[in-house]
Amino acid sequence: MDYSDKQKQNATFTTPTQSANGFLFIIAQYILRVFVIAFSLAGAIITATAYESVIVFGIVMDAKYTYSAAFRYKVVADSVVCGVSVLSVVIFIALNRPKSNPKNYFYLFLNDLGSLLLLLSGCSSALAIGYVAQFGEQKMGWIMICDSQYCHKTTTAIVSTFIAVICLLLLTILSAYKLKSAHI
């Protein structure tokens, strides 16, 4: 047995601590990915189903997500990230098979980073519109118009999406850590 064979043999040996950390990594990835799917789906559904009709001075006024480009963008971003996250679970399962190349975690890292940026931009745009609707902007002459059930539902949807953003941030950090520890 030469020196390179000994290195290969030592490289496959894992201590109980390393295997426990690997197990915790896998469990954390699965849980966070399921949370991203659940919270981004909830954000999309709550935003898309929020509707209210109010009569003001005899005029019927409707509030729907389709009336705001920011809310439409948020629903699309939530939906895309939910779908991509379902695919990322499949990719993650494939990466955890024996003899898979740890360099492939780079693609999972890019997926998580892209999903994070898309979801953050969609949520931020909806938050900006929601803030103006809730509090107005006195310097611009915009009055607050929101004190209704519709506003409370969209606030819940934005909070749900921000929870998904936090989970994606943690996934991005975990993927980067996995790449760092893979000794690529």
Secondary structure, 3 states (H helix, E strand, C coil): CCHHHHHHHHHHCCCHHHHHHHHHHHHHHHHHHHHHHHHHHHHHHHHHHCEEEEEECCEEEEEEHHHCHHHHHHHHHHHHHHHHHHHHHHHHHHHCCCCCCHHHHHHHHHHHHHHHHHHHHHHHHHHHHHHHHHHCEHHHCECCCCCCHHHHHHHHHHHHHHHHHHHHHHHHHHHHHHHHHCCC
